[in-house]
């Protein structure tokens, strides 16, 4: 089944329910934000298939904290250009969506046991706006971000997802943005660069175990072993995928999109629970 057919199937399935899906997008290079390529086109198509949320909660690989989970409560989150060495056009990108202070404050309360705190200094980093500009190009849906606590074990992010699950019935789209495989030290430059065997192996393992609902394995560094360390020298791009998986439940269907390794060591796999 093609991606277009899969998205049409998703759109038809969502018509019968007000419950919001949960989405994980492999965002890859910041250049995807200004390029017309298979990834940006798939994000646009997905946006046309998704219902319009009341608010969007984004868990991005690029907002890392230690010892606390921060929730951005600002009314007008700034567009953050958290990269360097890219073309001027990329730095000119803006995503002027409003914040969602009331919902964000509720999330602080929901995550009180996870050391959550409100924050008004962050905004929307490129893990958020580089994909949101395709999902909701008018930037007219309120958006706020949630940080990932890098001091915690992997299963902590699944717990976060569990705690947020009820927001789906209140019109909140939970969006994770990172990469299932992300090892920039092993990047192979050039069009058509061959994927490393270990990158394909971990990407396939992740997809198979996610489809089986085996979150215990996917959140256990010891059981994942050296393969996980190859795929993720740092877990920042992996954790948003676990948050999204934790926000799903047994009633959901799982749809994979863009199961491809880019630059040899960056998985562009995305998935939707609906």
LUMROFI-433245 format. One line per 8 residues: their letters; for each residue x, y, z of C-alpha. Coordinates in Angstrom, 1 decimal, padded with zeros to 4 digits. Example, Ala and Ser with C-alpha at 12.3 -4.5 7.8 and 13.67 -1.06 7.14 Angstrom:
# residues 2
AS	012.3:-004.5:007.8; 013.7:-001.1:007.1
***
This chain:
# residues 274
XXXXXXXX	000.0:000.0:000.0; 001.4:003.4:-001.0; 001.8:006.3:001.5; -001.1:008.1:-000.2; -003.4:005.1:000.2; -002.3:004.7:003.8; -003.1:008.3:004.6; -006.5:008.1:002.9
XXXXXXXX	-007.2:005.1:005.1; -006.2:007.1:008.1; -008.4:010.0:007.1; -011.4:007.7:006.7; -010.7:006.0:010.0; -010.6:009.3:011.9; -013.9:010.6:010.6; -015.8:008.5:013.1
XXXXXXXX	-014.0:009.7:016.2; -013.2:012.9:018.0; -010.3:011.2:019.8; -007.0:012.7:018.7; -004.3:010.5:017.2; -000.8:010.6:018.5; 002.0:011.1:016.0; 005.8:010.6:015.9
XXXXXXXX	007.7:012.2:013.0; 011.3:011.5:012.0; 012.4:015.0:011.3; 016.0:014.4:010.1; 018.0:017.3:008.8; 016.8:020.9:009.4; 017.0:021.3:005.6; 013.8:019.3:005.2
XXXXXXXX	012.0:022.4:006.5; 012.8:024.3:003.3; 013.1:021.5:000.7; 010.4:020.0:-001.4; 011.2:016.3:-000.9; 009.5:013.0:-000.1; 009.6:013.8:003.7; 008.1:017.3:003.5
XXXXXXXX	005.5:016.1:001.1; 004.5:013.2:003.4; 004.2:015.6:006.3; 001.9:017.9:004.2; -000.2:014.9:003.2; -000.4:013.7:006.8; -001.5:017.2:007.9; -004.4:017.0:005.4
XXXXXXXX	-005.4:013.7:006.9; -005.3:014.7:010.5; -008.2:016.3:012.3; -007.8:019.9:013.5; -006.8:019.8:017.2; -007.6:022.3:019.9; -004.0:022.4:020.8; -000.7:020.6:020.0
XXXXXXXX	001.7:019.3:022.6; 005.2:018.7:021.1; 007.9:016.6:022.6; 011.0:017.4:020.6; 014.5:015.9:020.7; 015.9:019.4:020.9; 014.6:020.5:024.3; 016.6:018.5:026.9
XXXXXXXX	016.6:019.1:030.6; 018.0:017.3:033.6; 016.1:016.6:036.8; 012.8:018.2:035.7; 010.2:018.1:032.9; 009.6:021.6:031.7; 006.3:022.7:030.0; 006.3:025.9:028.0
XXXXXXXX	003.5:028.1:029.2; 004.2:031.2:027.1; 001.3:032.8:025.1; 003.5:033.6:022.1; 006.3:031.0:021.8; 009.3:032.2:019.8; 010.7:030.4:016.8; 014.1:029.0:017.8
XXXXXXXX	016.8:028.5:015.2; 018.9:026.0:017.2; 021.5:025.0:014.6; 024.3:026.6:012.7; 026.1:026.4:009.4; 022.9:026.3:007.3; 021.6:028.6:004.6; 020.1:032.0:005.5
XXXXXXXX	016.7:031.0:004.3; 016.5:028.4:007.1; 017.2:031.1:009.7; 014.5:033.3:008.2; 011.8:030.7:008.9; 009.2:031.6:011.4; 006.2:029.7:012.8; 004.2:032.3:014.7
XXXXXXXX	001.6:029.9:016.2; 000.1:031.0:019.5; 000.9:029.2:022.7; -001.6:027.3:024.9; -000.9:028.6:028.4; -004.1:027.2:030.0; -003.6:023.7:028.6; 000.2:023.9:029.4
XXXXXXXX	-000.6:024.7:033.0; -002.9:021.7:033.2; 000.0:019.6:031.9; 002.2:020.9:034.7; -000.4:019.6:037.2; -000.8:016.3:035.3; 003.0:015.7:035.5; 003.5:016.9:039.1
XXXXXXXX	004.8:013.5:040.1; 007.4:013.8:037.3; 008.8:017.1:038.6; 007.1:019.2:036.0; 007.5:023.0:036.1; 006.2:025.8:033.9; 008.7:027.6:031.7; 008.2:030.8:029.7
XXXXXXXX	011.7:031.1:028.2; 011.6:028.3:025.6; 009.6:028.4:022.4; 009.4:026.2:019.3; 012.7:024.6:018.4; 013.4:023.2:014.9; 012.2:019.7:016.0; 008.8:021.3:016.4
XXXXXXXX	008.4:024.0:013.7; 010.2:022.2:010.9; 007.4:019.7:010.8; 004.5:021.8:012.1; 004.9:024.2:009.1; 003.8:021.3:006.9; 001.2:019.7:009.2; -000.6:023.0:009.9
XXXXXXXX	000.9:025.6:007.6; -001.3:028.5:008.7; 000.3:028.4:012.2; -003.2:028.9:013.6; -003.3:026.0:016.1; -002.0:026.7:019.6; 001.2:024.9:020.3; 003.4:024.3:023.3
XXXXXXXX	006.4:022.1:024.0; 007.4:019.6:026.7; 011.0:018.9:027.6; 012.7:015.5:027.9; 014.5:014.8:031.2; 017.8:013.2:030.1; 018.6:012.2:033.7; 015.9:009.5:033.7
XXXXXXXX	015.8:005.9:032.3; 014.1:005.3:029.0; 010.9:004.0:030.5; 010.3:007.3:032.2; 009.2:008.8:028.9; 006.7:006.0:028.5; 005.3:007.0:031.9; 005.1:010.6:030.7
XXXXXXXX	003.1:009.3:027.7; 000.7:007.3:029.9; 000.1:010.4:032.0; -000.7:012.5:029.0; -003.0:010.0:027.3; -006.3:011.6:028.6; -005.5:014.8:026.7; -006.3:013.0:023.5
XXXXXXXX	-010.0:013.0:024.4; -009.9:016.8:024.9; -008.7:017.7:021.5; -005.0:017.8:022.1; -002.7:016.3:019.5; 000.4:014.8:021.0; 003.3:015.1:018.6; 006.8:013.6:019.1
XXXXXXXX	009.7:014.7:016.9; 013.0:012.9:016.7; 014.5:009.9:014.9; 014.2:006.2:015.5; 017.9:005.9:014.5; 020.2:009.0:015.0; 023.9:008.7:014.9; 025.4:011.9:013.3
XXXXXXXX	028.9:010.6:013.8; 028.2:007.9:011.3; 026.5:010.0:008.6; 027.3:009.1:005.0; 027.0:012.2:002.8; 025.7:012.1:-000.7; 022.5:011.2:-002.5; 021.7:007.5:-002.3
XXXXXXXX	024.1:006.9:000.5; 023.8:003.3:001.7; 022.4:002.7:005.2; 024.6:001.0:007.7; 023.6:-002.5:008.5; 023.2:-001.7:012.2; 021.0:001.3:011.4; 018.6:-000.9:009.3
XXXXXXXX	018.7:-003.6:012.0; 017.7:-001.3:014.8; 015.0:000.5:012.7; 013.5:-002.9:011.8; 013.7:-004.1:015.4; 012.0:-001.0:016.6; 009.2:-001.3:014.1; 008.6:-005.0:014.8
XXXXXXXX	008.6:-004.6:018.6; 006.4:-001.4:018.5; 003.9:-003.2:016.3; 003.9:-006.0:018.9; 003.4:-003.6:021.7; 006.6:-004.6:023.3; 007.5:-001.3:025.1; 009.3:-003.2:027.8
XXXXXXXX	012.0:-004.2:025.4; 012.1:-000.8:023.6; 012.7:001.0:026.9; 015.4:-001.3:028.2; 018.9:-000.3:027.4; 020.4:-003.6:028.7; 018.2:-005.8:026.5; 018.7:-003.6:023.5
XXXXXXXX	022.4:-003.9:024.0; 025.2:-002.5:021.9; 022.8:-002.1:018.9; 021.1:000.7:020.8; 024.3:002.5:021.5; 025.2:002.4:017.8; 021.8:003.7:016.8; 021.7:006.4:019.6
XXXXXXXX	025.0:007.6:021.1; 022.7:010.0:022.9; 019.0:009.0:023.4; 017.6:012.5:022.8; 016.1:011.7:019.4; 014.7:008.3:020.6; 012.9:009.5:023.7; 010.0:011.4:021.9
XXXXXXXX	009.1:008.1:020.2; 008.7:006.5:023.6; 006.5:009.3:024.8; 004.2:008.8:021.8; 004.1:005.1:022.3; 003.2:005.6:025.9; 000.3:007.8:025.0; -001.2:005.1:022.8
XXXXXXXX	-003.4:002.2:024.1; -004.7:-001.2:023.0; -007.6:000.5:021.1; -005.3:002.2:018.6; -004.2:001.1:015.2; -000.6:001.7:014.2; 000.5:003.2:010.9; 004.1:003.5:009.8
XXXXXXXX	005.2:006.2:007.3; 008.6:006.9:005.5; 010.4:003.7:006.7; 013.8:004.9:005.2; 017.3:005.4:006.4; 018.7:008.8:005.3; 022.4:009.7:005.1; 023.3:006.2:006.2
XXXXXXXX	022.5:006.6:009.9; 019.3:008.7:010.4; 015.9:006.8:010.3; 013.1:008.9:008.8; 010.5:006.4:010.0; 007.4:008.1:011.3; 004.3:006.5:012.9; 000.7:007.4:013.9
XX	-001.5:005.8:016.5; -005.2:006.3:015.7
***
